[in-house]
Amino acid sequence: MRVCYFDCFSGISGNMVLGALIDIGLPECVLLEEVAKLGVEPFDIEVKRNERMRIYGTHVKVRGRGNEGPQRSYREIKRMIKESPLDLPVKERSLDIFHRLAAAEAKIHGEKIDEVHFHEIGALDSIVDVVGAAVGMNHLAIERVFASRIPVGSGFVHGQHGRLPVPAPATLEILKGIPIYSSSLNEELVTPTGAAILTSLSAGFGNIPEMRIEKVGYGVGDRVFEGMPNVLRIILGEGDGPWDGDRVWVVETDIDDMSPEIYGYLMEKLPEAGALDVTFTPIQMKKNRPGITIKVLCYEAEVDVIIDTLFRESTSIGVRLYSVRRAKLSRRTEEVETKYGTVKLKVSTDHRGRIINVMPEYEDCRRIAEAMGIPLKEVYREIPSVMKVDPDR
């Protein structure tokens, strides 16, 4: 499994992430080609070798051509990414990062999330940083990300809204639940964009995980610090973890006053809204009334749509939200020929490619059972005798 470790001893920013990814193998031409799929205004990326305290790495600067570009809202950025021809993993990562930024800005400024105008974050360079980071992870086939604890700096910084304390309010909001520590430097070490990229990608924060090092890259920051090299280090290698993993969100609500017929309809609507999984669990609520907990699993980019669907299609008046980590076996689909016809198999494997589970696709088995007028269990019984999956793969 290909893993990487973000060593943030001098903090993190969007262009430092891009620089480090280029330093470990992301081609500049790939970055330009993929980001251009967004249809943004023309721009150039200045990529050059630079050093901080004799540590050499890659410095990235995004420059627009001509007049200053538009300051986009979260709604506009979300639509631009969704409608682009970018690969699905790049879209999902980019949307998740921007959702973190928008949610933080909305909470701090008391705005609705879709109405948030990002100012600096909606500018061209931040869009290139965010989407470029997602492109780099996809191109380099990085499966899991870990990071160090985060130094946050101190002092004040000048932003669109005036003089702000360091860490900036949006940065602190994004870093909730992440281990941070104070640095003696009177500098902004972590930008909101850097924080959003890191918290979206990383599965854990702490020491370097067990890995066989393949490459080490350095992304050079814009400023020169006294007593510390302003660089972000990324360590790329092979890890031995047996599972894939990601971060998803749980949206759940308890209901005790809804007609049973509506639950079935809701179970159909939630996957259409982007739910990865939906479960209904019987519970006992206040005044000893029986109720149901509706629990929905989804990516962060779809949280708002899921909440809207729950409020519109159920009697819920409030939901709970929390982020969770998932551990997953790798999955692939194969086909086998049975005496009833072709059936797809879902094959789950560990990190060494060893098969752990094989299950027939329910919809294929159901289609055969209904078409031939035979019990569904008879179709399932046929599968083991014709499976061609090699158990030692």
C-alpha positions as CSV (number, residue, x, y, z in Angstrom):
1,M,0.0,0.0,0.0
2,R,1.4,3.4,-1.0
3,V,1.4,5.8,1.9
4,C,2.8,9.3,2.6
5,Y,3.6,11.3,5.7
6,F,3.2,15.0,5.9
7,D,6.0,16.3,8.3
8,C,4.7,19.7,9.2
9,F,7.5,21.0,11.4
10,S,7.1,24.5,9.8
11,G,3.4,24.3,9.3
12,I,1.5,23.9,6.0
13,S,0.0,26.0,3.2
14,G,-1.5,25.2,-0.1
15,N,1.5,26.0,-2.3
16,M,3.8,24.2,0.1
17,V,1.7,21.0,-0.5
18,L,1.9,21.5,-4.3
19,G,5.6,22.1,-4.1
20,A,6.2,18.9,-2.1
21,L,4.0,16.8,-4.4
22,I,5.9,18.0,-7.4
23,D,9.2,17.3,-5.5
24,I,8.2,13.7,-5.1
25,G,7.1,13.1,-8.7
26,L,3.9,15.0,-9.7
27,P,4.8,16.3,-13.2
28,E,4.1,20.0,-13.7
29,C,2.4,19.3,-17.1
30,V,-0.1,16.9,-15.4
31,L,-0.9,19.5,-12.8
32,L,-1.5,22.2,-15.5
33,E,-3.5,19.9,-17.7
34,E,-5.8,18.6,-14.9
35,V,-6.5,22.0,-13.3
36,A,-7.3,23.5,-16.7
37,K,-10.3,21.1,-16.8
38,L,-12.0,23.5,-14.4
39,G,-12.3,26.1,-17.1
40,V,-10.9,28.9,-14.9
41,E,-9.3,32.0,-16.2
42,P,-5.8,31.6,-17.9
43,F,-2.9,31.2,-15.4
44,D,0.7,30.1,-15.2
45,I,2.5,28.1,-12.5
46,E,6.0,29.1,-11.7
47,V,7.9,26.1,-10.4
48,K,11.5,26.5,-9.4
49,R,14.1,25.1,-7.0
50,N,14.6,27.1,-3.9
51,E,16.1,26.7,-0.4
52,R,15.4,27.5,3.2
53,M,18.4,27.2,5.5
54,R,20.2,25.0,2.8
55,I,17.3,22.6,2.5
56,Y,16.4,22.6,-1.2
57,G,12.9,21.9,-2.4
58,T,10.3,23.1,-4.9
59,H,8.6,26.5,-4.6
60,V,5.3,27.0,-6.5
61,K,3.7,30.3,-7.4
62,V,0.4,30.6,-9.3
63,R,0.1,33.7,-11.5
64,G,-3.0,34.8,-13.3
65,R,-2.7,36.4,-16.7
66,G,-4.1,39.9,-17.0
67,N,-6.6,41.4,-14.6
68,E,-7.4,39.9,-11.2
69,G,-9.9,37.0,-11.5
70,P,-13.3,36.8,-9.8
71,Q,-13.8,36.0,-6.1
72,R,-16.0,32.9,-6.3
73,S,-18.6,31.7,-3.8
74,Y,-18.7,28.1,-2.4
75,R,-21.7,27.4,-4.6
76,E,-19.8,28.5,-7.7
77,I,-16.7,26.5,-6.8
78,K,-18.8,23.4,-6.0
79,R,-20.6,23.6,-9.3
80,M,-17.4,24.2,-11.3
81,I,-15.8,21.1,-9.8
82,K,-18.9,18.8,-10.2
83,E,-19.4,19.8,-13.8
84,S,-15.7,19.4,-14.8
85,P,-14.3,16.3,-16.5
86,L,-11.9,15.7,-13.6
87,D,-11.5,12.1,-12.4
88,L,-14.1,11.2,-9.7
89,P,-11.5,10.7,-6.9
90,V,-10.1,14.2,-7.7
91,K,-13.6,15.7,-7.6
92,E,-14.4,14.0,-4.3
93,R,-11.2,15.1,-2.6
94,S,-11.5,18.7,-4.0
95,L,-15.1,19.0,-2.9
96,D,-14.3,17.7,0.6
97,I,-11.5,20.2,1.1
98,F,-13.6,23.1,-0.1
99,H,-16.5,22.0,2.1
100,R,-14.2,22.2,5.1
101,L,-13.2,25.7,4.2
102,A,-16.8,26.9,3.5
103,A,-18.1,25.3,6.7
104,A,-15.5,27.1,8.8
105,E,-16.1,30.5,7.1
106,A,-19.9,30.1,7.4
107,K,-19.7,29.4,11.1
108,I,-17.2,32.3,11.8
109,H,-19.1,34.9,9.8
110,G,-22.6,33.7,10.5
111,E,-23.5,33.0,6.9
112,K,-25.3,30.1,5.1
113,I,-22.7,27.8,3.7
114,D,-23.7,28.1,0.0
115,E,-23.6,31.9,0.3
116,V,-20.0,32.1,1.6
117,H,-17.7,34.2,-0.5
118,F,-14.2,33.0,0.1
119,H,-12.3,36.2,-0.8
120,E,-8.7,34.9,-0.7
121,I,-9.8,31.3,-0.6
122,G,-12.0,31.7,-3.7
123,A,-9.1,33.2,-5.6
124,L,-7.3,31.4,-8.4
125,D,-4.2,30.4,-6.5
126,S,-6.3,28.7,-3.7
127,I,-8.4,26.8,-6.3
128,V,-5.2,25.6,-8.0
129,D,-3.7,24.6,-4.6
130,V,-6.8,22.6,-3.6
131,V,-7.5,20.8,-6.9
132,G,-3.8,20.4,-7.5
133,A,-3.4,18.6,-4.2
134,A,-6.2,16.2,-5.1
135,V,-4.6,15.7,-8.6
136,G,-1.3,14.9,-7.0
137,M,-2.7,12.3,-4.6
138,N,-4.5,10.7,-7.5
139,H,-1.6,10.7,-9.9
140,L,0.9,9.4,-7.4
141,A,-1.6,6.6,-6.4
142,I,-1.3,7.5,-2.7
143,E,-3.7,5.3,-0.8
144,R,-3.2,6.5,2.8
145,V,-2.0,9.8,4.3
146,F,-0.6,10.4,7.8
147,A,0.7,13.6,9.3
148,S,2.6,15.0,12.3
149,R,1.2,17.2,15.0
150,I,0.6,20.8,13.7
151,P,2.6,23.9,14.9
152,V,0.2,26.9,14.6
153,G,2.4,29.9,15.2
154,S,1.3,33.2,16.9
155,G,0.9,36.9,16.4
156,F,-1.4,38.6,13.9
157,V,-2.1,38.4,10.2
158,H,-3.7,40.9,7.8
159,G,-6.6,39.4,5.8
160,Q,-9.7,40.5,3.8
161,H,-11.5,41.2,7.1
162,G,-8.7,43.1,8.7
163,R,-6.2,42.2,11.4
164,L,-6.7,38.7,12.7
165,P,-5.1,36.6,15.4
166,V,-2.8,33.7,14.5
167,P,-4.0,31.0,14.2
168,A,-6.7,32.6,12.0
169,P,-10.2,31.8,13.1
170,A,-10.9,29.7,10.0
171,T,-7.8,27.7,10.6
172,L,-8.6,26.9,14.2
173,E,-12.2,25.9,13.2
174,I,-10.8,23.5,10.6
175,L,-8.2,22.0,13.0
176,K,-10.8,21.0,15.7
177,G,-10.0,17.5,16.9
178,I,-6.5,17.7,15.5
179,P,-3.4,17.7,17.7
180,I,-1.7,21.1,17.6
181,Y,1.0,22.9,19.5
182,S,2.2,26.4,19.9
183,S,5.4,27.6,18.2
184,S,7.7,30.3,19.3
185,L,7.6,31.9,15.9
186,N,5.6,35.1,15.6
187,E,4.3,33.9,12.2
188,E,1.3,32.3,10.5
189,L,2.5,28.8,10.0
190,V,-0.8,27.2,9.0
191,T,-3.2,28.7,6.4
192,P,-6.9,27.7,6.2
193,T,-6.2,26.1,2.8
194,G,-3.3,24.1,4.2
195,A,-5.4,23.0,7.2
196,A,-8.3,21.9,5.0
197,I,-6.1,19.9,2.7
198,L,-4.3,18.2,5.6
199,T,-7.4,17.3,7.6
200,S,-9.2,16.1,4.5
201,L,-6.4,13.8,3.4
202,S,-4.9,12.5,6.7
203,A,-6.1,9.3,8.4
204,G,-4.1,10.1,11.6
205,F,-1.8,12.5,13.3
206,G,1.4,11.6,15.2
207,N,4.6,9.8,14.5
208,I,5.8,8.5,11.2
209,P,4.1,5.2,10.4
210,E,5.9,2.0,9.6
211,M,6.9,2.3,5.9
212,R,9.7,1.6,3.4
213,I,10.8,5.0,2.2
214,E,10.6,5.6,-1.6
215,K,11.0,9.3,-1.9
216,V,11.3,12.5,0.2
217,G,10.1,15.8,-1.1
218,Y,10.2,19.4,0.2
219,G,7.7,22.2,-0.6
220,V,9.2,25.6,0.0
221,G,7.2,28.3,1.8
222,D,7.0,31.9,0.7
223,R,8.6,33.5,3.8
224,V,12.0,33.1,5.4
225,F,12.0,32.3,9.1
226,E,14.7,32.9,11.6
227,G,15.9,29.7,13.2
228,M,13.7,27.3,11.2
229,P,13.6,26.2,7.6
230,N,10.2,27.1,6.2
231,V,9.5,23.9,4.2
232,L,6.9,21.1,4.3
233,R,8.4,17.6,4.1
234,I,6.5,14.7,2.5
235,I,7.8,11.2,2.9
236,L,6.4,8.7,0.3
237,G,6.7,4.9,0.7
238,E,5.2,1.5,1.0
239,G,3.3,0.6,4.1
240,D,2.0,-2.8,5.4
241,G,-1.4,-1.8,6.6
242,P,-4.0,-4.5,5.6
243,W,-6.8,-2.1,4.9
244,D,-7.8,0.8,2.7
245,G,-9.3,3.6,4.7
246,D,-11.0,7.0,4.4
247,R,-12.9,9.5,6.5
248,V,-16.6,9.9,6.2
249,W,-19.4,11.6,8.1
250,V,-22.4,10.2,10.0
251,V,-25.6,12.1,9.9
252,E,-28.2,10.7,12.3
253,T,-31.6,11.6,13.8
254,D,-34.1,10.0,16.2
255,I,-37.8,10.0,15.1
256,D,-40.9,8.8,17.0
257,D,-43.8,10.5,15.1
258,M,-43.5,9.4,11.5
259,S,-45.7,7.0,9.5
260,P,-44.0,3.7,8.7
261,E,-44.7,4.1,4.9
262,I,-42.4,7.2,4.8
263,Y,-39.4,5.2,6.0
264,G,-39.3,3.1,2.9
265,Y,-39.5,6.1,0.7
266,L,-36.8,7.8,2.7
267,M,-34.6,4.8,2.3
268,E,-34.8,5.3,-1.5
269,K,-34.2,9.0,-1.5
270,L,-31.1,9.2,0.7
271,P,-28.9,7.1,-1.6
272,E,-30.0,9.4,-4.5
273,A,-28.8,12.3,-2.3
274,G,-25.3,10.7,-2.0
275,A,-25.6,8.4,1.0
276,L,-23.1,5.6,1.1
277,D,-25.2,3.6,3.6
278,V,-28.5,4.0,5.4
279,T,-29.7,2.1,8.5
280,F,-32.8,2.2,10.6
281,T,-32.5,1.1,14.3
282,P,-35.4,0.7,16.7
283,I,-35.0,2.7,19.9
284,Q,-37.1,3.7,23.0
285,M,-37.5,7.4,23.3
286,K,-38.9,9.8,25.9
287,K,-42.3,9.1,27.4
288,N,-41.6,5.4,26.6
289,R,-42.5,5.9,23.0
290,P,-40.9,3.5,20.4
291,G,-38.8,5.3,17.8
292,I,-36.3,4.9,15.0
293,T,-32.7,6.1,14.7
294,I,-31.9,7.0,11.1
295,K,-28.1,6.8,10.5
296,V,-26.6,7.9,7.2
297,L,-23.0,7.5,6.1
298,C,-21.7,10.0,3.5
299,Y,-18.7,11.9,2.3
300,E,-18.4,15.4,3.7
301,A,-19.2,17.1,0.4
302,E,-22.7,15.5,0.5
303,V,-23.5,16.4,4.2
304,D,-25.6,19.4,3.3
305,V,-27.7,17.5,0.7
306,I,-28.2,14.6,3.2
307,I,-29.4,17.0,5.9
308,D,-31.7,18.8,3.5
309,T,-33.2,15.5,2.4
310,L,-33.8,14.4,6.0
311,F,-35.5,17.7,6.8
312,R,-37.7,17.6,3.7
313,E,-38.6,14.0,3.6
314,S,-39.0,13.1,7.3
315,T,-40.4,14.6,10.5
316,S,-36.9,15.2,11.9
317,I,-36.3,18.7,13.4
318,G,-32.6,18.2,14.2
319,V,-29.6,15.9,13.3
320,R,-26.3,14.9,14.8
321,L,-23.1,15.1,12.8
322,Y,-19.7,13.5,13.5
323,S,-16.7,12.4,11.4
324,V,-15.5,8.8,11.5
325,R,-12.7,6.7,10.0
326,R,-13.4,3.7,7.9
327,A,-11.2,0.6,7.4
328,K,-12.0,-1.2,4.1
329,L,-10.8,-4.2,2.2
330,S,-10.0,-3.5,-1.4
331,R,-12.7,-4.5,-3.8
332,R,-13.1,-5.6,-7.4
333,T,-15.8,-7.1,-9.6
334,E,-15.5,-10.4,-11.5
335,E,-18.1,-12.4,-13.6
336,V,-18.9,-16.1,-13.6
337,E,-21.0,-18.1,-15.9
338,T,-23.7,-20.2,-14.3
339,K,-26.3,-22.5,-15.8
340,Y,-28.7,-19.6,-15.2
341,G,-26.6,-17.0,-16.9
342,T,-23.8,-14.5,-16.0
343,V,-23.5,-13.4,-12.4
344,K,-21.2,-10.7,-11.0
345,L,-19.1,-11.4,-8.0
346,K,-17.8,-8.9,-5.4
347,V,-14.3,-9.9,-4.5
348,S,-12.7,-8.3,-1.4
349,T,-8.9,-8.6,-0.9
350,D,-6.3,-7.5,1.6
351,H,-3.2,-5.3,0.9
352,R,-1.4,-8.4,-0.4
353,G,-4.1,-9.2,-2.9
354,R,-5.3,-12.2,-0.9
355,I,-9.0,-12.9,-1.2
356,I,-10.9,-12.5,2.0
357,N,-14.6,-12.5,0.9
358,V,-16.5,-13.4,-2.3
359,M,-20.2,-12.6,-2.6
360,P,-22.5,-12.7,-5.6
361,E,-24.2,-9.5,-6.7
362,Y,-27.7,-9.5,-5.3
363,E,-29.4,-7.7,-8.2
364,D,-28.0,-10.3,-10.7
365,C,-29.2,-13.2,-8.6
366,R,-32.6,-11.6,-8.1
367,R,-33.0,-10.9,-11.8
368,I,-32.3,-14.6,-12.6
369,A,-34.7,-15.8,-9.9
370,E,-37.5,-13.6,-11.2
371,A,-36.9,-14.4,-14.9
372,M,-36.7,-18.1,-14.4
373,G,-39.3,-18.4,-11.6
374,I,-37.0,-20.2,-9.2
375,P,-36.1,-19.5,-5.5
376,L,-33.4,-16.9,-5.0
377,K,-31.6,-19.3,-2.6
378,E,-31.3,-21.8,-5.5
379,V,-29.4,-19.2,-7.5
380,Y,-27.1,-18.5,-4.6
381,R,-26.4,-22.2,-4.1
382,E,-25.2,-22.5,-7.7
383,I,-22.5,-19.8,-7.3
384,P,-19.8,-21.8,-5.3
385,S,-19.7,-24.6,-7.8
386,V,-18.8,-22.3,-10.7
387,M,-16.6,-19.7,-9.1
388,K,-13.4,-19.2,-11.0
389,V,-11.8,-16.8,-8.5
390,D,-8.3,-17.8,-7.6
391,P,-8.1,-17.9,-3.8
392,D,-4.3,-17.4,-3.8
393,R,-4.3,-14.2,-5.9
